[in-house]
């Protein structure tokens, strides 16, 4: 699989770029988090920020691709599409992208393996119990063994919410054929887990468990359980990238997800709770991406909700860029890592990828130096300046 | 790469400045006296069944939450149930029946990483079990009202899953009407349930705390540890509601006999005395509104004033923490270098007065050394910690 290193936008085209500064962070995350800390049971929240066109989205996408390659179940969505003020919406979106049925099948395959069989040998449309029956091994002992394995995996799992565990145990049991669920019961379980409107949780009581409706109060607990389900299904963990969180301070956004003051504060509160609770999660990595305006806007941004800002702000700054930092400012990263040679290389890559429109001209060493100075003086994103210089608009502006 | 997962967890948590149970386990040891006192009190609560409570105070970033997390671990290791919540606008301490619901939702049985206990009820509170008979007897003899006697009896005897779930949610703090308890009783036993005292949740909620304290003992646990963080947010409450909150604190700090084997710990900001007790003139408020029973409130205020302070660490304690951080960093990333501990101490102490800032500076120093194999100049900016003062003065 070709590895997407980075992208920048040229008009409507997405141009792959290599040797971008954010590569180094993603490579670093890949080594230290995706291959080491998170699969071993760790949990982490990172924030990626920067000015317009500093490569935030591309970094989030790139990190997601790396996580997928590292064996993670990955989720990527924009805060412009999903409400963040109530964590249950975040949970439902993660659950939708995680494909619960697929996880249950993987879990039941693992149980089949534990019992010494291979699910590949089970004919399509048949359950494991059907298969055992055809082998004359559908006896009480085998059925008891299945129940024991289900109990150990779910109900006795200390990391799973009890109701979530029972729901998964029932679905997994149904998948194995022991015990088989009525189609209506199965629908009810899915309706509860996916928060379907109009669904009464009391209809699950005949199944022997009495869950409460998934709400902002218990959604994080459900996510912890989902994470555990992903792990026992054979994934290294859950990787969740949420982009465009700056929608919270976007005054021009008159779309469906327009944040009022109350909802904005509820969102900050929800992120704060997640930050405080992250130590209780296992095998999960969150990355939030947002424009610098979310930090700089004192009235509506992160600073307006002190309890969250106190947790995110890092009062310690060093001369060199710390790749372990929880808040990655791509502009600071770029200015500390880009050399004139790297900018020339970026410009050359851009030239070879532009197929129509303005005729690009690769920048020279002088221009590269100028770009680095301009970026420092005007606080503009380096990839944006490289693009403008390569396509001529920067030169035009300067001449004007 | 070989790395020590526990060390990595600690370094990651310290770098982020988030409260962490793993961190608490190692770093609260820097405060041996406070910790030893609390551990002793908890052990006594477990042994004697006599409940007690304590307040600890400290500046923002001095490690109050870490200390609570250490106690959390200690209690779990000693077979005790733990409930931990942070007080906030949404968790107002003047309404203990609301607090009860939040506490129940954040109750962890020993060995469990997820909160929840109802599944243990389901297994243990069965027809004719010893626990069931003990509990029913307890409800009749020790509680102020008999609602919970009827409710538990309903719970133990009903076969209807809907009813069972309703009764369960009541025990978790979603109180159902008295009439519902009575109608379930009538359906199950074909007899009318007559309450000796009409149960009103705002007046009799304490029965639920008493019941839980006894139930956890009956289920085989050695007690119940309740941890309240960010108690300083009581300062956001109005005068009268703040006094109600003090009275409620008193119920845990000077507990009634019916509360069995419960140890309660409140963590409060050290600026509370100046900002709220003196700033808002609590004594004058008591004189004005509660002149007939001032001692109830004054006792709690006195206890807050006398709270054990988490004072800034001494140089020796700080050096001991720094040595541990160096060791954990090496183990985390499987590396080693010579660190001049005097230079390291000077760099870390140069800026910032908060323990949190110093620890973060220490991690940053090691991070940079690890990534670039050279030292870097570190600046510690002042953290904006005026949040509470600002909010208090808003009122």
Interface residues (C-beta under 8 A of the other chain):
Chain A: X32 X36 X37 X40 X41 X42 X44 X45 X158 X159 X160 X161 X162 X202 X205 X206 X208 X210 X212 X217 X218 X221 X224 X225 X275 X276 X278 X279 X280 X306 X307 X309 X310 X311 X313 X314 X315 X316 X317 X318 X319 X320 X322 X323 X324 X326
Chain B: X1 X3 X5 X8 X9 X12 X13 X15 X16 X17 X18 X19 X20 X21 X22 X60 X86 X105 X111 X112 X113 X114 X115 X116 X118 X119 X161 X162 X164 X165 X168 X169 X333 X352 X357 X360 X361 X364 X365 X367 X368 X371 X372 X376 X377 X378 X379 X380 X381 X382 X383 X384 X385 X387 X390
